[in-house]
């Protein structure tokens, strides 16, 4: 019989499921039985979004993880998000349907290399995008999300020197919006880097009335075409409030499920990547499935753990972010 460590190492539990089971019903039963809450990111598959107790972007998910009274947090997202939940609620059990649901952006910034990078700028304050490892958060002064990055930078004195990582595209956008000279780590999200300016331009010409919405993790050449740039929540809210009937969306395609639910009379078109694959789907986000979510809650595995010393240090910049966000009404 496999040990708990072996099951966790494997990433998820492989177990046959009775095909006649109503997984939605079974998951609801298990949530009540175990006092569990399911937090899901907008980039998850539609079934997971529909069963979740809370759906949101990184800021909203962090806020929810910090305040929940559930004993078990089941994080339908990627690994760094579950780590953030554990940092904010160390006394709770945090589960992730598939431990191999990682993040290309987090992987682009190894902590040992960032440590050397940081040492080059000893008088700089470190702001890290939440899409990074717990170890990187522990090396930071403030954590931010795409929702609050601009406001957090603007809340600091203008003379304050700042390192911003790991996303160079988000950092460049924040620098442009704030007029600040930020030292950027050279990291990026593979999904947001693959959108094609040429194909988007052609798509816009075929849909002249469409509003183009883009996430700030996209490259500058793509952002220059955008009618609105914002976080996933910002994009969703903008589309809902807009009088337009057609939208081109440059972010992970999972958000379109919520956009269509909130706006059934509007049309949403995923922005095309620069090749013929479905690269605007995050392969890490899509590792989580309804079946894995069910087994995860049922078996209480895989569990996400973070060393106590990392929790202690990483909690400070996250709490500072939440305090700034609360003071600004975000």
PAKOL-499368 format. One line per field, with one value per residue (C-alpha): residue number from 1; residue in three letters; x, y, z. Coordinates in steps of 0.5 Angstrom, whole numbers, always signed. Last residue first. Layout:
% residues N
seq c(NUM;...)
type c(ALA;...)
c1 c(X;...)
c2 c(Y;...)
c3 c(Z;...)
This chain:
% residues 330
seq c(330;329;328;327;326;325;324;323;322;321;320;319;318;317;316;315;314;313;312;311;310;309;308;307;306;305;304;303;302;301;300;299;298;297;296;295;294;293;292;291;290;289;288;287;286;285;284;283;282;281;280;279;278;277;276;275;274;273;272;271;270;269;268;267;266;265;264;263;262;261;260;259;258;257;256;255;254;253;252;251;250;249;248;247;246;245;244;243;242;241;240;239;238;237;236;235;234;233;232;231;230;229;228;227;226;225;224;223;222;221;220;219;218;217;216;215;214;213;212;211;210;209;208;207;206;205;204;203;202;201;200;199;198;197;196;195;194;193;192;191;190;189;188;187;186;185;184;183;182;181;180;179;178;177;176;175;174;173;172;171;170;169;168;167;166;165;164;163;162;161;160;159;158;157;156;155;154;153;152;151;150;149;148;147;146;145;144;143;142;141;140;139;138;137;136;135;134;133;132;131;130;129;128;127;126;125;124;123;122;121;120;119;118;117;116;115;114;113;112;111;110;109;108;107;106;105;104;103;102;101;100;99;98;97;96;95;94;93;92;91;90;89;88;87;86;85;84;83;82;81;80;79;78;77;76;75;74;73;72;71;70;69;68;67;66;65;64;63;62;61;60;59;58;57;56;55;54;53;52;51;50;49;48;47;46;45;44;43;42;41;40;39;38;37;36;35;34;33;32;31;30;29;28;27;26;25;24;23;22;21;20;19;18;17;16;15;14;13;12;11;10;9;8;7;6;5;4;3;2;1)
type c(UNK;UNK;UNK;UNK;UNK;UNK;UNK;UNK;UNK;UNK;UNK;UNK;UNK;UNK;UNK;UNK;UNK;UNK;UNK;UNK;UNK;UNK;UNK;UNK;UNK;UNK;UNK;UNK;UNK;UNK;UNK;UNK;UNK;UNK;UNK;UNK;UNK;UNK;UNK;UNK;UNK;UNK;UNK;UNK;UNK;UNK;UNK;UNK;UNK;UNK;UNK;UNK;UNK;UNK;UNK;UNK;UNK;UNK;UNK;UNK;UNK;UNK;UNK;UNK;UNK;UNK;UNK;UNK;UNK;UNK;UNK;UNK;UNK;UNK;UNK;UNK;UNK;UNK;UNK;UNK;UNK;UNK;UNK;UNK;UNK;UNK;UNK;UNK;UNK;UNK;UNK;UNK;UNK;UNK;UNK;UNK;UNK;UNK;UNK;UNK;UNK;UNK;UNK;UNK;UNK;UNK;UNK;UNK;UNK;UNK;UNK;UNK;UNK;UNK;UNK;UNK;UNK;UNK;UNK;UNK;UNK;UNK;UNK;UNK;UNK;UNK;UNK;UNK;UNK;UNK;UNK;UNK;UNK;UNK;UNK;UNK;UNK;UNK;UNK;UNK;UNK;UNK;UNK;UNK;UNK;UNK;UNK;UNK;UNK;UNK;UNK;UNK;UNK;UNK;UNK;UNK;UNK;UNK;UNK;UNK;UNK;UNK;UNK;UNK;UNK;UNK;UNK;UNK;UNK;UNK;UNK;UNK;UNK;UNK;UNK;UNK;UNK;UNK;UNK;UNK;UNK;UNK;UNK;UNK;UNK;UNK;UNK;UNK;UNK;UNK;UNK;UNK;UNK;UNK;UNK;UNK;UNK;UNK;UNK;UNK;UNK;UNK;UNK;UNK;UNK;UNK;UNK;UNK;UNK;UNK;UNK;UNK;UNK;UNK;UNK;UNK;UNK;UNK;UNK;UNK;UNK;UNK;UNK;UNK;UNK;UNK;UNK;UNK;UNK;UNK;UNK;UNK;UNK;UNK;UNK;UNK;UNK;UNK;UNK;UNK;UNK;UNK;UNK;UNK;UNK;UNK;UNK;UNK;UNK;UNK;UNK;UNK;UNK;UNK;UNK;UNK;UNK;UNK;UNK;UNK;UNK;UNK;UNK;UNK;UNK;UNK;UNK;UNK;UNK;UNK;UNK;UNK;UNK;UNK;UNK;UNK;UNK;UNK;UNK;UNK;UNK;UNK;UNK;UNK;UNK;UNK;UNK;UNK;UNK;UNK;UNK;UNK;UNK;UNK;UNK;UNK;UNK;UNK;UNK;UNK;UNK;UNK;UNK;UNK;UNK;UNK;UNK;UNK;UNK;UNK;UNK;UNK;UNK;UNK;UNK;UNK;UNK;UNK;UNK;UNK;UNK;UNK;UNK;UNK;UNK;UNK;UNK;UNK;UNK;UNK)
c1 c(-19;-22;-15;-14;-16;-11;-6;-7;-8;-1;+2;-1;+2;+9;+9;+6;+12;+17;+13;+11;+18;+20;+14;+16;+10;+5;+0;-4;-5;-9;-15;-18;-25;-23;-18;-22;-27;-22;-19;-25;-27;-21;-14;-9;-12;-9;-2;-4;-6;-10;-8;-4;-9;-5;-4;+1;+2;-4;-11;-15;-21;-27;-33;-40;-45;-53;-51;-47;-45;-45;-41;-36;-36;-34;-29;-25;-22;-19;-13;-12;-13;-20;-24;-30;-37;-44;-41;-45;-40;-41;-41;-34;-31;-33;-30;-23;-22;-23;-18;-14;-13;-12;-18;-18;-12;-8;-2;-2;-1;+6;+7;+7;+1;+2;-2;-9;-12;-19;-20;-27;-31;-34;-29;-30;-26;-21;-20;-18;-13;-10;-10;-7;-1;-1;+0;-1;+4;+7;+0;+0;+8;+8;+14;+21;+26;+27;+25;+28;+23;+23;+17;+12;+6;+3;+9;+12;+6;+6;+14;+13;+7;+11;+17;+14;+18;+19;+19;+25;+24;+28;+24;+24;+17;+15;+10;+3;+4;+7;+2;-4;-1;+0;-7;-11;-5;-3;+2;+7;+11;+18;+20;+25;+19;+15;+21;+21;+13;+14;+11;+5;+4;+8;+14;+15;+22;+25;+31;+38;+41;+41;+46;+44;+37;+40;+43;+37;+33;+38;+37;+29;+28;+24;+22;+18;+14;+12;+11;+6;+5;-1;+4;+1;-6;-13;-9;-11;-10;-11;-12;-7;-3;-8;-5;+1;-3;-7;-1;+2;-5;-4;+3;+1;-4;-12;-17;-15;-19;-19;-20;-22;-27;-27;-25;-22;-15;-16;-22;-17;-12;-17;-20;-13;-11;-17;-24;-29;-31;-36;-33;-38;-39;-32;-30;-35;-32;-25;-20;-18;-22;-19;-23;-23;-27;-29;-29;-32;-31;-38;-41;-35;-36;-43;-43;-37;-42;-47;-43;-39;-46;-43;-45;-38;-36;-29;-22;-17;-10;-9;-5;+2;+6;+10;+3;+2;+9;+9;+2;+5;+3;+0)
c2 c(+94;+99;+103;+101;+94;+93;+96;+92;+86;+87;+88;+81;+78;+82;+79;+72;+70;+71;+66;+61;+60;+59;+54;+50;+50;+44;+43;+36;+31;+29;+29;+22;+25;+32;+30;+25;+29;+35;+30;+28;+35;+36;+40;+39;+45;+50;+47;+47;+54;+55;+60;+55;+51;+50;+53;+58;+65;+65;+68;+72;+68;+71;+73;+74;+78;+76;+71;+76;+74;+67;+68;+72;+67;+61;+66;+67;+60;+62;+65;+72;+76;+77;+80;+82;+83;+86;+93;+97;+95;+94;+86;+87;+91;+87;+81;+84;+87;+81;+77;+83;+89;+93;+96;+98;+94;+94;+97;+91;+86;+90;+91;+83;+80;+80;+86;+82;+84;+86;+88;+91;+88;+93;+92;+84;+82;+88;+86;+79;+81;+85;+80;+75;+80;+82;+74;+72;+67;+71;+71;+63;+62;+67;+71;+73;+77;+81;+88;+94;+99;+107;+109;+113;+110;+107;+106;+102;+98;+96;+94;+90;+86;+85;+83;+78;+76;+81;+88;+91;+98;+105;+109;+116;+117;+115;+108;+108;+109;+102;+99;+102;+100;+93;+92;+88;+85;+82;+85;+82;+87;+87;+80;+74;+70;+71;+68;+62;+61;+61;+66;+69;+73;+79;+81;+88;+88;+95;+97;+99;+93;+92;+87;+83;+82;+79;+74;+72;+72;+66;+62;+63;+61;+66;+63;+57;+62;+64;+57;+56;+49;+44;+38;+38;+36;+37;+42;+41;+46;+43;+49;+52;+55;+60;+65;+61;+55;+60;+63;+56;+54;+59;+58;+51;+52;+53;+49;+50;+46;+49;+45;+47;+52;+59;+63;+70;+69;+64;+69;+75;+71;+68;+75;+78;+72;+72;+69;+64;+62;+56;+52;+47;+51;+54;+46;+44;+50;+48;+53;+59;+64;+61;+56;+56;+50;+50;+44;+43;+35;+33;+39;+39;+32;+32;+38;+34;+28;+32;+35;+28;+25;+18;+13;+13;+9;+13;+9;+11;+15;+20;+26;+29;+23;+26;+26;+19;+17;+21;+18;+11;+7;+0)
c3 c(-6;-2;-1;+6;+5;-1;+3;+9;+5;+1;+8;+10;+4;+6;+13;+11;+7;+13;+18;+13;+11;+18;+19;+13;+8;+7;+1;+2;-4;-1;+4;+1;+0;-1;-6;-10;-11;-14;-18;-21;-23;-26;-24;-29;-33;-29;-31;-38;-38;-44;-49;-52;-55;-61;-68;-67;-65;-60;-62;-57;-54;-57;-52;-55;-51;-49;-44;-40;-33;-35;-41;-37;-32;-37;-41;-35;-37;-43;-40;-42;-48;-49;-56;-54;-57;-55;-52;-47;-42;-35;-35;-40;-35;-29;-32;-35;-28;-24;-29;-28;-32;-39;-43;-50;-52;-58;-54;-49;-55;-57;-49;-48;-44;-36;-36;-38;-44;-47;-54;-55;-61;-66;-72;-71;-78;-77;-70;-71;-76;-71;-66;-71;-72;-64;-63;-56;-53;-48;-44;-43;-42;-36;-36;-32;-33;-26;-27;-23;-23;-25;-23;-28;-25;-31;-35;-29;-27;-35;-35;-28;-31;-37;-33;-29;-23;-20;-18;-15;-12;-10;-6;-8;-10;-3;-3;-4;-12;-12;-8;-13;-19;-17;-14;-19;-22;-15;-10;-5;-1;+3;-1;+1;+4;-2;-6;-2;-2;-10;-14;-18;-12;-16;-12;-9;-6;-3;-6;-2;-3;-10;-13;-7;-10;-16;-12;-8;-14;-17;-10;-11;-18;-22;-28;-25;-21;-28;-31;-26;-22;-22;-21;-14;-17;-13;-8;-1;+5;+12;+17;+22;+17;+15;+11;+9;+8;+3;+0;-1;-5;-9;-11;-13;-18;-18;-15;-7;-2;+4;+10;+17;+14;+18;+12;+13;+10;+5;+2;+2;-2;-7;-8;-9;-14;-18;-16;-15;-8;-6;-12;-16;-22;-23;-22;-28;-32;-32;-28;-30;-26;-20;-15;-7;-5;+3;+7;+14;+13;+12;+9;+4;+3;+1;-4;-7;-8;-11;-16;-17;-19;-19;-24;-27;-20;-19;-20;-16;-18;-12;-14;-15;-14;-9;-5;-6;-4;+3;+5;+4;-2;+0)
